[in-house]
Amino acid sequence: MEAKTKVWLAEEGKPLIGAGKVELLKAIDEERSLRKACMKMDISYKHAWNVLNKISERLGKDVVTTVRGGKDQGTFLTDEGRRLIEEYEMNRKFINNTMEDEGSWENLGLAISARNKILGKVISVEKDGIVGKVRIEIEPTALTSVITSEAIDRLDIKEGDEVFAIIKSTEVLIGKKMKEG
C-alpha cells in the first residue's frame, strides 16, 4: 500500500490550479497553440479558454497571451503562467517527498484520525509569492504546513509562536501502526 496526495494552489481560499490545469499550461507551452494543446489533452477549446480565464481572473494577471496572424502567431505562456507552473511543481515535489518520508509521521507516534490538533512551535516562516511554508516543531520532529502567504500575514505567524497544526482528513491520508505478531 502507498500514500497518494493531491496538490493544488489556492487564492483567497478558492482553488486556483491543480494537476490538470498545470498540464494544460505545459501543453500550451509545448505546442505554442491552444487548439493543439486541447487536441493533445482531449479537451474542448471552449473549456480550456474558460479554465484559463478563471485562473487569470482569480490572479488578476493573464497566464497566456495570444498572437494572431503572421508567422509568430499562437498562444504563449506569460511570465505569470510559467511562475504558476514552477510554484505548483515546487509544492507538489515538497509534499510528495514529505508523504514518502514515513519516518516523519511515525516519529510523531500519531494514530491519525479525521482531525488532529497538535500544539507546536514555529521554527521558520518562508513566504514566496502566493504560497508560504511554516515549519512547526512537534517533539521529536517537525512538520511543514504549506499555506498562502496571505494566511501567514493574516494570522501574524512568526518564528517562536506557539501554534496548532490542525490536520484535516480531507487533506491527509489515514495511517495506523500495524500490530506485531
Secondary structure, DSSP 8 states (H G I E B T S, - for coil): -------EEEETTEEEEEHHHHHHHHHHHHHS-HHHHHHHHT--HHHHHHHHHHHHHHHTS-SEEEE-SSTT-EEEE-HHHHHHHHHHHHHHHHHHHHHH-HHHHHTTT----SEEEEEEEEEEEEEETTEEEEEEEETTEEEEEEEEHHHHHHHT--TT-EEEEEEETTTS---------
